């Protein structure tokens, strides 16, 4: 982009962070005051059920309502950061259609049994289309990956309720704190020893220690990380979750662990919530209950972790070409990712200012929209990424670091779970 064009764009645009905060706030305001959008159903097992899902009138109306809301908010946010309306809208429809295909595949009985999340399909389909078809340059330029990620993260804050944190139970919170702190620092140390670059180091440490996909996304947003590196970390999280989900209950049975200890072990070790639920269900009701509490306790630490990581990153990193100087408060504020404020604001709003009945009536809608924006983001990542670039990022050292950290996570979490819940 030439300097002239850049200056023209900047004259009427705002930062992507603030645009995402405004977009997330707009969605929450609409949900609280005007309407509560219901999500289309994607669950199917047979070809006839798939046809029923696709052509059902009620499903189509819910899909259309969701499309109009997400398109309206996304377009406003894109215009605020300097995008032109028509090219963006055309690009958005392409990304949205591909994401709907990913949602349909993820809704199959096989995908649900294996707990394969939508983001892995949206990323895969995006990679296939982006590498097999030569997309126009204007299309690639209008892929707003980071914007979609940050809007999803602001909405993620609406699900972090302080009252639920207290209800989760003291043992679950104690385990979550011990696991997150110990595993995060060990993963960071291993990555540093293996000379993994700083961005991957932060993403891997958060993904292994906190809550997998969401933690990796939040950390990438906090440090303004490379989307290709983020896709690599997400792929590692989702791929390793499947064997862990199946093998850990067998290992627990072989070791003669109680359901309480097993549930705490599963909830603290497995990195995706869906896999935790599936794994806990294989053991029993009590294991499912404890695993869910422990995983939720780790999830709610995401906001605190994102805030701490963003402060650390803005304080320690120096923009390319500049000599390092200890940043002032003004510089820290300038570099600080503002979407984190949107995340915290949403959490505070629903924790202290929205009554329980109102929250219960809209939380499903907000969760669905959050997941949709994340899926749109990963479709966009796939479309703008070349396989050769992904292979270059996916060298062996980050994989070794991830696996070593995950092994440490499994062992340490078992020890803590046995001490607290036996």
The 8 nearest C-alpha neighbors of each residue, nearest first, counted from 0:
[[1, 4, 5, 2, 3, 6, 8, 140],
 [0, 2, 4, 3, 5, 6, 7, 8],
 [3, 1, 5, 4, 6, 0, 7, 8],
 [4, 2, 6, 1, 5, 7, 0, 8],
 [3, 5, 7, 1, 6, 2, 8, 0],
 [6, 4, 2, 8, 7, 3, 9, 1],
 [7, 5, 9, 3, 8, 4, 2, 10],
 [6, 8, 4, 10, 5, 9, 3, 11],
 [9, 7, 5, 6, 10, 81, 11, 4],
 [8, 10, 12, 6, 11, 7, 5, 81],
 [11, 9, 7, 8, 12, 6, 5, 13],
 [12, 10, 9, 8, 81, 13, 79, 7],
 [13, 11, 80, 81, 9, 79, 10, 8],
 [12, 14, 80, 79, 15, 18, 17, 11],
 [13, 15, 16, 17, 80, 18, 12, 79],
 [14, 16, 18, 17, 80, 19, 146, 13],
 [17, 15, 338, 19, 337, 18, 14, 20],
 [16, 18, 20, 19, 14, 15, 337, 21],
 [17, 19, 15, 21, 76, 16, 20, 22],
 [18, 20, 150, 22, 16, 17, 21, 149],
 [21, 19, 17, 341, 23, 18, 22, 338],
 [20, 22, 24, 18, 19, 23, 25, 17],
 [23, 21, 19, 25, 24, 20, 72, 76],
 [24, 22, 26, 20, 25, 150, 21, 153],
 [23, 25, 21, 27, 22, 26, 28, 20],
 [26, 24, 22, 28, 23, 27, 21, 29],
 [25, 27, 23, 29, 24, 28, 30, 22],
 [26, 28, 30, 24, 25, 29, 31, 23],
 [29, 27, 25, 31, 30, 26, 24, 32],
 [30, 28, 26, 33, 32, 27, 31, 25],
 [29, 31, 27, 35, 34, 28, 32, 33],
 [32, 30, 28, 29, 27, 33, 34, 361],
 [33, 31, 29, 30, 28, 34, 27, 35],
 [34, 32, 29, 30, 31, 35, 28, 36],
 [35, 33, 30, 36, 29, 32, 31, 361],
 [34, 36, 30, 361, 37, 364, 33, 31],
 [37, 35, 364, 34, 38, 65, 64, 61],
 [38, 36, 364, 61, 35, 39, 65, 363],
 [37, 39, 61, 40, 367, 36, 364, 62],
 [40, 38, 58, 61, 62, 41, 37, 59],
 [39, 41, 42, 38, 58, 52, 106, 43],
 [40, 42, 106, 103, 52, 39, 43, 102],
 [43, 41, 106, 107, 40, 108, 44, 52],
 [44, 42, 107, 48, 49, 108, 45, 106],
 [43, 45, 108, 107, 48, 46, 49, 42],
 [46, 44, 48, 47, 43, 49, 107, 108],
 [45, 47, 49, 48, 50, 44, 43, 51],
 [48, 46, 50, 49, 45, 51, 44, 43],
 [49, 47, 51, 45, 43, 50, 46, 52],
 [48, 50, 46, 52, 51, 47, 43, 45],
 [51, 49, 47, 53, 48, 52, 54, 46],
 [50, 52, 48, 49, 54, 55, 53, 47],
 [51, 53, 49, 50, 55, 54, 48, 41],
 [54, 52, 50, 51, 55, 49, 59, 58],
 [53, 55, 51, 52, 50, 56, 59, 58],
 [56, 54, 58, 51, 52, 57, 53, 59],
 [57, 55, 59, 58, 54, 60, 53, 61],
 [58, 56, 60, 59, 55, 61, 39, 62],
 [57, 59, 39, 61, 55, 56, 60, 62],
 [58, 60, 62, 56, 57, 61, 63, 55],
 [59, 61, 63, 57, 62, 58, 64, 56],
 [62, 60, 64, 58, 39, 63, 59, 38],
 [61, 63, 59, 65, 60, 39, 64, 66],
 [62, 64, 66, 60, 65, 61, 59, 67],
 [65, 63, 61, 67, 66, 62, 60, 68],
 [64, 66, 62, 68, 63, 67, 69, 61],
 [67, 65, 63, 69, 64, 68, 70, 62],
 [66, 68, 70, 64, 65, 69, 71, 63],
 [67, 69, 71, 65, 66, 70, 72, 64],
 [68, 70, 66, 72, 71, 67, 73, 65],
 [71, 69, 67, 73, 68, 72, 66, 74],
 [72, 70, 68, 74, 69, 73, 67, 75],
 [71, 73, 75, 69, 74, 70, 22, 76],
 [74, 72, 76, 70, 75, 71, 69, 77],
 [73, 75, 77, 71, 76, 72, 70, 78],
 [74, 76, 78, 72, 77, 73, 79, 71],
 [75, 77, 73, 79, 18, 74, 78, 22],
 [78, 76, 74, 80, 82, 79, 75, 73],
 [77, 79, 82, 81, 75, 80, 76, 74],
 [78, 80, 12, 76, 77, 81, 13, 75],
 [81, 79, 12, 13, 77, 78, 15, 82],
 [80, 82, 12, 78, 79, 8, 77, 83],
 [83, 81, 78, 77, 80, 84, 87, 141],
 [84, 82, 85, 86, 87, 78, 81, 77],
 [83, 85, 87, 86, 88, 82, 78, 74],
 [84, 86, 88, 87, 83, 89, 90, 82],
 [87, 85, 89, 88, 84, 83, 90, 141],
 [86, 88, 90, 84, 85, 141, 89, 91],
 [89, 87, 91, 85, 90, 86, 84, 92],
 [90, 88, 86, 92, 91, 87, 85, 93],
 [89, 91, 87, 93, 88, 92, 138, 86],
 [90, 92, 88, 94, 93, 89, 95, 87],
 [93, 91, 95, 89, 94, 90, 96, 88],
 [92, 94, 90, 96, 91, 95, 97, 89],
 [93, 95, 91, 97, 92, 96, 98, 90],
 [94, 96, 92, 98, 97, 93, 91, 99],
 [97, 95, 99, 98, 93, 94, 92, 100],
 [96, 98, 100, 94, 99, 95, 93, 101],
 [99, 97, 101, 95, 100, 96, 121, 375],
 [100, 98, 102, 96, 101, 97, 95, 103],
 [99, 101, 103, 97, 98, 102, 104, 96],
 [100, 102, 98, 121, 120, 104, 99, 103],
 [103, 101, 99, 105, 100, 104, 117, 106],
 [104, 102, 106, 100, 101, 105, 41, 99],
 [103, 105, 101, 106, 107, 102, 100, 110],
 [106, 104, 102, 117, 110, 103, 107, 101],
 [107, 105, 42, 41, 103, 104, 102, 43],
 [108, 106, 43, 110, 109, 104, 105, 44],
 [107, 109, 44, 111, 110, 112, 43, 106],
 [110, 108, 112, 111, 107, 113, 44, 106],
 [111, 109, 113, 115, 107, 105, 112, 108],
 [112, 110, 114, 108, 113, 109, 107, 115],
 [113, 111, 109, 114, 110, 108, 115, 277],
 [112, 114, 110, 111, 115, 109, 241, 274],
 [115, 113, 111, 112, 274, 110, 273, 116],
 [116, 114, 110, 113, 111, 105, 117, 119],
 [117, 115, 118, 119, 114, 105, 120, 110],
 [116, 118, 105, 120, 119, 102, 101, 121],
 [117, 119, 121, 374, 120, 116, 122, 377],
 [118, 120, 122, 117, 121, 116, 123, 234],
 [121, 119, 123, 101, 117, 122, 118, 124],
 [120, 122, 378, 118, 101, 124, 123, 98],
 [121, 123, 381, 378, 377, 125, 119, 120],
 [124, 122, 120, 126, 125, 121, 119, 127],
 [125, 123, 127, 121, 126, 122, 120, 128],
 [124, 126, 381, 382, 378, 122, 128, 123],
 [127, 125, 381, 129, 123, 124, 382, 128],
 [128, 126, 124, 130, 125, 129, 131, 123],
 [127, 129, 131, 125, 130, 132, 126, 124],
 [130, 128, 382, 126, 127, 132, 125, 131],
 [129, 131, 127, 128, 132, 385, 126, 386],
 [130, 132, 128, 127, 129, 133, 126, 134],
 [133, 131, 128, 130, 129, 134, 127, 135],
 [132, 134, 135, 131, 129, 130, 128, 136],
 [133, 135, 132, 136, 138, 129, 139, 137],
 [136, 134, 138, 137, 133, 139, 140, 132],
 [135, 137, 139, 138, 140, 134, 141, 133],
 [138, 136, 140, 135, 139, 141, 86, 134],
 [139, 137, 135, 141, 136, 140, 90, 134],
 [138, 140, 136, 142, 141, 137, 383, 135],
 [139, 141, 137, 138, 142, 136, 143, 383],
 [142, 140, 138, 139, 87, 143, 137, 90],
 [141, 143, 139, 140, 144, 379, 138, 90],
 [144, 142, 146, 145, 141, 147, 379, 376],
 [143, 145, 376, 147, 146, 379, 142, 380],
 [144, 146, 148, 147, 143, 149, 376, 220],
 [145, 147, 149, 143, 148, 144, 19, 150],
 [146, 148, 376, 150, 144, 372, 145, 149],
 [149, 147, 145, 151, 146, 150, 373, 376],
 [148, 150, 152, 146, 151, 147, 19, 145],
 [151, 149, 19, 153, 147, 152, 23, 148],
 [152, 150, 369, 154, 148, 149, 372, 153],
 [151, 153, 155, 149, 154, 150, 148, 342],
 [154, 152, 342, 341, 150, 155, 156, 151],
 [153, 155, 151, 156, 152, 157, 369, 23],
 [154, 156, 152, 157, 153, 158, 151, 369],
 [157, 155, 342, 346, 345, 154, 158, 159],
 [156, 158, 345, 346, 155, 154, 159, 349],
 [159, 157, 156, 155, 160, 346, 362, 154],
 [160, 158, 156, 346, 157, 299, 161, 155],
 [161, 159, 350, 163, 162, 158, 346, 164],
 [160, 162, 164, 163, 350, 159, 165, 346],
 [163, 161, 165, 164, 160, 166, 350, 351],
 [164, 162, 166, 165, 160, 161, 167, 159],
 [163, 165, 161, 167, 162, 166, 296, 160],
 [164, 166, 162, 163, 167, 168, 161, 169],
 [167, 165, 163, 168, 164, 162, 169, 161],
 [168, 166, 164, 165, 292, 163, 171, 296],
 [169, 167, 166, 171, 170, 165, 172, 164],
 [168, 170, 172, 171, 173, 167, 165, 166],
 [171, 169, 173, 172, 168, 174, 419, 420],
 [170, 172, 293, 174, 169, 168, 173, 175],
 [171, 173, 175, 169, 170, 174, 296, 176],
 [174, 172, 170, 176, 175, 171, 169, 177],
 [173, 175, 177, 171, 172, 176, 178, 170],
 [176, 174, 172, 297, 178, 173, 177, 296],
 [175, 177, 173, 179, 174, 178, 180, 172],
 [178, 176, 174, 180, 175, 179, 181, 173],
 [177, 179, 175, 181, 176, 180, 182, 174],
 [178, 180, 208, 176, 182, 209, 177, 183],
 [179, 181, 183, 177, 178, 182, 176, 184],
 [182, 180, 178, 184, 183, 179, 177, 185],
 [181, 183, 185, 208, 179, 184, 178, 180],
 [184, 182, 204, 208, 186, 180, 185, 181],
 [183, 185, 187, 186, 182, 181, 188, 180],
 [184, 186, 188, 182, 187, 183, 189, 181],
 [187, 185, 404, 204, 189, 183, 188, 184],
 [186, 188, 184, 190, 185, 204, 189, 200],
 [189, 187, 185, 191, 186, 190, 184, 192],
 [190, 188, 192, 186, 191, 187, 400, 185],
 [191, 189, 195, 193, 187, 400, 192, 188],
 [190, 192, 194, 188, 189, 193, 195, 187],
 [193, 191, 189, 194, 190, 188, 195, 187],
 [192, 194, 190, 191, 195, 396, 189, 400],
 [195, 193, 191, 192, 190, 196, 396, 189],
 [194, 196, 190, 193, 191, 397, 200, 396],
 [197, 195, 199, 198, 200, 194, 191, 190],
 [196, 198, 200, 199, 201, 195, 191, 190],
 [197, 199, 200, 201, 196, 224, 202, 222],
 [200, 198, 202, 201, 197, 196, 203, 228],
 [201, 199, 197, 198, 203, 190, 202, 187],
 [200, 202, 204, 198, 199, 203, 197, 205],
 [203, 201, 215, 199, 205, 204, 200, 218],
 [202, 204, 206, 200, 205, 201, 199, 207],
 [205, 203, 183, 186, 201, 187, 202, 207],
 [206, 204, 208, 202, 203, 209, 207, 214],
 [205, 207, 211, 215, 203, 214, 204, 208],
 [208, 206, 204, 205, 211, 203, 209, 405],
 [207, 209, 179, 183, 182, 205, 206, 204],
 [210, 208, 205, 297, 179, 206, 207, 214],
 [211, 209, 270, 214, 298, 206, 213, 271],
 [210, 212, 206, 270, 214, 271, 213, 207],
 [211, 213, 215, 214, 233, 216, 206, 210],
 [214, 212, 216, 215, 211, 217, 210, 206],
 [215, 213, 217, 206, 210, 211, 216, 212],
 [214, 216, 206, 202, 218, 212, 213, 217],
 [215, 217, 213, 219, 214, 218, 212, 220],
 [218, 216, 214, 220, 219, 215, 213, 221],
 [219, 217, 221, 215, 220, 216, 202, 214],
 [220, 218, 224, 216, 222, 217, 221, 223],
 [219, 221, 223, 217, 218, 222, 216, 224],
 [220, 222, 309, 218, 219, 223, 336, 217],
 [221, 223, 224, 219, 220, 309, 312, 218],
 [224, 222, 220, 219, 221, 225, 336, 218],
 [225, 223, 219, 222, 198, 226, 220, 229],
 [224, 226, 228, 227, 229, 223, 219, 198],
 [225, 227, 229, 228, 230, 224, 380, 219],
 [228, 226, 230, 229, 225, 389, 231, 384],
 [229, 227, 231, 225, 226, 230, 392, 232],
 [228, 230, 226, 232, 227, 231, 233, 225],
 [231, 229, 233, 227, 228, 232, 234, 226],
 [230, 232, 228, 234, 229, 233, 227, 235],
 [231, 233, 235, 229, 234, 230, 236, 228],
 [234, 232, 236, 230, 235, 231, 212, 229],
 [233, 235, 231, 237, 232, 236, 238, 230],
 [234, 236, 232, 238, 233, 237, 239, 231],
 [237, 235, 233, 234, 239, 238, 240, 211],
 [238, 236, 240, 234, 235, 239, 233, 241],
 [237, 239, 235, 240, 236, 241, 234, 242],
 [240, 238, 241, 236, 237, 242, 235, 243],
 [241, 239, 243, 237, 238, 242, 244, 269],
 [240, 242, 244, 243, 239, 238, 245, 113],
 [243, 241, 245, 244, 246, 240, 239, 238],
 [244, 242, 240, 246, 241, 245, 247, 239],
 [243, 245, 278, 241, 242, 274, 240, 246],
 [246, 244, 242, 243, 247, 248, 241, 278],
 [245, 247, 243, 249, 248, 242, 244, 250],
 [246, 248, 250, 249, 243, 245, 251, 244],
 [249, 247, 251, 250, 246, 252, 282, 245],
 [250, 248, 252, 246, 247, 251, 253, 245],
 [249, 251, 247, 253, 248, 252, 254, 246],
 [252, 250, 248, 254, 256, 249, 253, 247],
 [251, 253, 255, 249, 254, 250, 256, 248],
 [252, 254, 250, 251, 255, 249, 256, 248],
 [255, 253, 251, 252, 256, 250, 249, 257],
 [254, 256, 252, 253, 251, 257, 250, 261],
 [257, 255, 251, 254, 261, 260, 252, 258],
 [256, 258, 260, 259, 261, 255, 421, 251],
 [257, 259, 286, 261, 260, 262, 285, 256],
 [260, 258, 262, 257, 261, 286, 420, 289],
 [261, 259, 263, 420, 257, 262, 416, 417],
 [262, 260, 258, 264, 259, 263, 256, 257],
 [261, 263, 286, 290, 289, 265, 259, 264],
 [262, 264, 290, 260, 266, 416, 261, 265],
 [265, 263, 261, 413, 267, 262, 266, 416],
 [266, 264, 262, 268, 267, 263, 269, 290],
 [267, 265, 290, 294, 293, 263, 264, 268],
 [266, 268, 264, 265, 294, 263, 412, 293],
 [269, 267, 265, 409, 266, 264, 408, 270],
 [270, 268, 265, 271, 275, 266, 240, 267],
 [269, 271, 211, 210, 268, 240, 207, 236],
 [272, 270, 274, 273, 211, 269, 275, 210],
 [271, 273, 275, 274, 276, 270, 294, 210],
 [274, 272, 276, 275, 271, 114, 277, 116],
 [273, 275, 277, 271, 276, 272, 244, 114],
 [276, 274, 272, 278, 273, 277, 266, 279],
 [277, 275, 279, 273, 274, 278, 280, 287],
 [278, 276, 274, 280, 275, 279, 273, 281],
 [277, 279, 244, 275, 281, 280, 276, 274],
 [280, 278, 287, 276, 286, 282, 281, 277],
 [281, 279, 277, 282, 278, 283, 287, 276],
 [280, 282, 278, 279, 283, 277, 248, 287],
 [283, 281, 279, 280, 286, 248, 278, 258],
 [284, 282, 286, 280, 285, 281, 287, 279],
 [283, 285, 287, 286, 288, 280, 282, 279],
 [286, 284, 288, 287, 283, 258, 289, 259],
 [285, 287, 262, 258, 289, 279, 283, 288],
 [286, 288, 279, 284, 290, 285, 280, 289],
 [287, 289, 285, 291, 286, 290, 284, 292],
 [290, 288, 262, 292, 286, 291, 287, 263],
 [291, 289, 266, 262, 263, 293, 287, 292],
 [290, 292, 294, 288, 289, 293, 295, 287],
 [293, 291, 289, 295, 290, 294, 167, 296],
 [292, 294, 171, 296, 266, 290, 295, 291],
 [295, 293, 266, 297, 291, 296, 292, 267],
 [296, 294, 298, 292, 297, 293, 291, 299],
 [295, 297, 293, 294, 299, 298, 172, 175],
 [298, 296, 175, 294, 295, 300, 299, 209],
 [299, 297, 295, 300, 296, 301, 210, 294],
 [298, 300, 301, 296, 297, 159, 295, 302],
 [299, 301, 297, 298, 303, 302, 304, 296],
 [302, 300, 304, 299, 298, 303, 305, 214],
 [301, 303, 305, 304, 300, 306, 299, 343],
 [302, 304, 306, 300, 301, 305, 307, 299],
 [303, 305, 301, 307, 306, 302, 308, 300],
 [306, 304, 308, 302, 307, 303, 301, 218],
 [305, 307, 303, 309, 304, 308, 302, 310],
 [308, 306, 304, 310, 309, 305, 311, 303],
 [309, 307, 311, 305, 310, 306, 312, 304],
 [308, 310, 221, 312, 306, 311, 307, 305],
 [311, 309, 307, 313, 308, 312, 314, 306],
 [312, 310, 308, 314, 309, 313, 315, 307],
 [313, 311, 309, 315, 314, 310, 316, 308],
 [312, 314, 310, 334, 311, 331, 316, 315],
 [315, 313, 311, 312, 316, 310, 331, 326],
 [316, 314, 312, 313, 311, 317, 325, 326],
 [315, 317, 312, 313, 314, 318, 323, 311],
 [316, 318, 323, 319, 321, 315, 322, 324],
 [319, 317, 321, 320, 316, 322, 323, 334],
 [320, 318, 321, 317, 322, 316, 323, 324],
 [319, 321, 318, 322, 317, 323, 316, 324],
 [322, 320, 319, 318, 323, 317, 324, 316],
 [321, 323, 324, 320, 317, 318, 319, 325],
 [324, 322, 317, 321, 325, 316, 318, 326],
 [325, 323, 326, 322, 317, 321, 327, 315],
 [324, 326, 327, 323, 314, 315, 330, 317],
 [327, 325, 330, 324, 331, 314, 328, 329],
 [326, 328, 330, 329, 331, 325, 332, 314],
 [327, 329, 331, 330, 332, 326, 333, 314],
 [330, 328, 332, 327, 331, 333, 326, 334],
 [329, 331, 333, 327, 332, 328, 326, 334],
 [330, 332, 328, 334, 333, 329, 313, 335],
 [333, 331, 335, 329, 330, 334, 328, 313],
 [332, 334, 330, 331, 335, 329, 336, 328],
 [333, 335, 331, 332, 313, 330, 336, 314],
 [334, 336, 332, 333, 331, 313, 337, 309],
 [337, 335, 338, 221, 339, 334, 16, 309],
 [336, 338, 16, 339, 340, 335, 17, 341],
 [337, 339, 341, 16, 340, 20, 336, 149],
 [340, 338, 342, 337, 341, 336, 343, 306],
 [341, 339, 343, 338, 337, 342, 344, 20],
 [340, 342, 338, 344, 20, 153, 339, 343],
 [343, 341, 153, 156, 339, 345, 340, 344],
 [342, 344, 346, 340, 345, 341, 156, 347],
 [345, 343, 341, 347, 346, 342, 340, 348],
 [344, 346, 157, 348, 156, 342, 343, 347],
 [347, 345, 156, 157, 343, 159, 344, 348],
 [346, 348, 350, 344, 345, 349, 351, 343],
 [349, 347, 345, 352, 346, 350, 351, 344],
 [348, 350, 353, 346, 347, 351, 352, 157],
 [351, 349, 160, 347, 348, 161, 346, 352],
 [350, 352, 349, 348, 347, 353, 354, 161],
 [353, 351, 348, 349, 350, 354, 347, 355],
 [354, 352, 349, 351, 348, 358, 355, 357],
 [355, 353, 357, 356, 358, 352, 349, 351],
 [354, 356, 358, 357, 359, 353, 349, 360],
 [357, 355, 359, 358, 354, 360, 353, 361],
 [358, 356, 360, 359, 355, 354, 361, 353],
 [357, 359, 355, 360, 361, 356, 362, 354],
 [360, 358, 356, 357, 362, 361, 355, 363],
 [359, 361, 357, 358, 362, 356, 363, 35],
 [362, 360, 364, 358, 363, 359, 35, 365],
 [361, 363, 365, 364, 359, 358, 366, 360],
 [364, 362, 366, 361, 365, 367, 360, 359],
 [363, 365, 367, 361, 362, 366, 36, 37],
 [364, 366, 368, 362, 367, 363, 369, 361],
 [367, 365, 369, 363, 364, 368, 362, 370],
 [366, 368, 364, 370, 365, 369, 363, 371],
 [367, 369, 371, 365, 370, 366, 372, 364],
 [370, 368, 151, 366, 372, 367, 371, 154],
 [371, 369, 373, 367, 368, 372, 374, 366],
 [370, 372, 368, 374, 373, 369, 375, 367],
 [373, 371, 375, 151, 369, 374, 147, 370],
 [372, 374, 376, 370, 371, 375, 148, 151],
 [373, 375, 371, 377, 118, 376, 372, 121],
 [376, 374, 372, 378, 373, 377, 98, 371],
 [377, 375, 144, 373, 379, 147, 374, 378],
 [378, 376, 380, 122, 379, 374, 375, 121],
 [377, 379, 121, 125, 122, 375, 381, 380],
 [378, 380, 382, 376, 377, 381, 144, 142],
 [381, 379, 377, 383, 378, 382, 384, 376],
 [380, 382, 125, 126, 122, 378, 384, 379],
 [383, 381, 129, 125, 379, 126, 380, 384],
 [382, 384, 380, 381, 139, 379, 129, 385],
 [385, 383, 381, 382, 380, 386, 126, 388],
 [384, 386, 388, 387, 130, 389, 383, 129],
 [387, 385, 389, 388, 390, 384, 130, 126],
 [386, 388, 390, 385, 389, 391, 384, 392],
 [389, 387, 391, 385, 386, 390, 392, 384],
 [390, 388, 386, 392, 391, 387, 393, 227],
 [391, 389, 393, 387, 392, 388, 386, 394],
 [390, 392, 388, 389, 393, 387, 394, 386],
 [393, 391, 389, 390, 394, 388, 228, 227],
 [394, 392, 390, 391, 389, 231, 395, 397],
 [395, 393, 392, 396, 391, 397, 390, 398],
 [394, 396, 398, 397, 399, 393, 400, 392],
 [395, 397, 399, 398, 394, 400, 193, 195],
 [398, 396, 400, 399, 395, 195, 401, 394],
 [397, 399, 401, 395, 396, 400, 402, 394],
 [400, 398, 396, 402, 401, 397, 403, 395],
 [399, 401, 397, 403, 398, 190, 402, 189],
 [402, 400, 398, 404, 399, 403, 405, 397],
 [401, 403, 405, 399, 404, 400, 406, 398],
 [404, 402, 406, 400, 405, 401, 399, 407],
 [405, 403, 186, 407, 401, 406, 402, 400],
 [404, 406, 408, 402, 407, 403, 401, 207],
 [405, 407, 403, 409, 408, 404, 402, 410],
 [408, 406, 404, 410, 405, 409, 411, 403],
 [407, 409, 405, 406, 411, 410, 182, 412],
 [410, 408, 406, 412, 268, 407, 411, 413],
 [409, 411, 413, 407, 412, 408, 414, 406],
 [412, 410, 414, 408, 413, 409, 407, 415],
 [411, 413, 415, 409, 414, 410, 264, 408],
 [412, 414, 416, 264, 410, 411, 415, 417],
 [415, 413, 411, 417, 412, 416, 418, 410],
 [414, 416, 412, 418, 417, 413, 419, 411],
 [417, 415, 413, 419, 263, 418, 260, 414],
 [416, 418, 421, 414, 415, 420, 260, 419],
 [417, 419, 415, 416, 420, 421, 414, 413],
 [420, 418, 416, 417, 415, 421, 170, 174],
 [419, 421, 260, 417, 416, 418, 259, 263],
 [420, 417, 260, 418, 419, 259, 257, 416]]
